[in-house]
Amino acid sequence: MKILAIRIKNLASLEGTTEIDFTAEPLCSAGIFAITGATGAGKSTILDALCLALYGKTPRYLQAKEIGIEIRDV
């Protein structure tokens, strides 16, 4: 399986619609790349979106529920 693009709409800190196209430069020719950014920029949210798309759940939120952190359903 090869992921061609990720489209995220209003997920956590990523407001509006965000798209990451892995078929466009510079990502299409990169063998490996890093997800970087400031605190709160949405790096973990991108990984959450991948987990949701592939598995229907996100481990980060499952762990939060296990230790008693309430997550609002919006």
Secondary structure, DSSP 4 states (H G I P E B T S, - for coil): ----EEEEEEETTEEEEEEEETTSTTTTT-SS-----STTSSHHHHHHHHHHHHHSS-HHHHHHHHTT------
